[in-house]
Amino acid sequence: MGDRLEEFRSFREKMNARILESGHKGLQRFFALDAQAYAPGALPTRTKELMGLTASMVLRCDDCIAYHLLRCREEGCGREELLDAFNVALVVGGSIVIPHLRRAVALLDEIEAAGGKGG
């Protein structure tokens, strides 16, 4: 896995653990709510991750884009499906999404170069 991907995962895991070990109930509950939102239900996790990716692009959160892009690949989403999700984000969010689209495509290239799923 590329350095950028490993650095992202490592930092995310480390800091999530630090946040959760604080014992703050509100923070713990939000993290639990977030995890539950992506669990299989009426929509499969794969679909929910694509929705999360698209929303993250429209909201212009590069960390969230990276996370959901990795999760989409882990859920088996291919390049063409991801490009469709990127297109929806671009149409909904407008041209301000373009810098985030560039970084998302660069990360997707890195994931594929590292062996595919990102996991």
ABEGO torsion letter per residue (X at the ends): XBAAAAAAAAAAAAAAAAAAAAGBAAAAAAAAAAAAAABBBABBAAAAAAAAAAAAAAAGBAAAAAAAAAAAAAAGBBAAAAAAAAAAAAAAAEAAAAAAAAAAAAAAAAAAAAGGAGX
